[in-house]
């Protein structure tokens, strides 16, 4: 069982339908829009402001539409944000969002496949944080393995890995809606699914990351905060 500190954010609503994962409105300048981002950005920002350093560089893995990183960068202007996504359309959307928002603290998105042994930011130096929102449950288990291995390589001593999404506790779903969502994900792709916190703790331990805190979020989601061990 997770040993980190735990707290709760007030409840809210988020679409658990896997179909929603594919629904994206696209503007003329190729910005994509995700309805779930509008619902979950505020509670995520509230926690990130509490756990992230005031200055430094943050790597986002799986930036998707780019809406999250633009929101985070706009509310935390003293941090430099490096978005990334393996999907070309997602990177185009992220670039358009950066231009639309006029932000100077967001770098151009990188093409990062977490399952690869070498990321396209290896030469950039150590990061103060790695953030991944709603990624590991809609990717093969190899993506979780790669995410923790990469964070272990690239985080500075004391840096943090932040994961957001639905998670299981000790082999059990925390809500019936999560169980139904997990089943629907597996119907679409057997390698997808809601991950267990205990399994992620094991990956973290192997990569030199300790689970520091679990935070209950709206709509039966959680934020997991892993901390890189001091050198």
Number of C-alpha atoms within 10 A of each C-alpha: 11 17 12 15 11 14 12 12 17 9 13 13 11 16 14 18 14 16 11 12 14 9 12 13 12 13 11 6 13 17 24 22 19 19 14 14 17 13 15 18 15 14 15 20 17 13 14 17 13 9 14 20 17 12 12 14 20 26 27 24 25 24 28 27 27 28 22 24 26 25 18 20 22 17 13 19 15 14 20 19 27 23 28 28 23 17 15 13 15 22 24 21 24 29 23 20 24 24 15 12 14 12 14 13 18 24 15 15 25 21 19 18 19 24 18 13 10 12 16 13 16 11 8 8 11 19 23 23 26 26 23 20 19 17 18 24 20 19 18 16 16 13 18 21 18 19 26 25 20 20 27 25 15 23 24 19 17 14 23 29 29 21 21 20 20 29 29 20 14 13 13 11 19 15 15 10 16 20 18 14 19 24 17 18 21 16 13 13 13 12 14 19 24 21 20 17 20 18 16 20 20 15 20 24 16 14 19 20 27 23 24 17 18 21 17 19 22 17 20 20 23 22 25 24 22 28 24 26 17 10 6
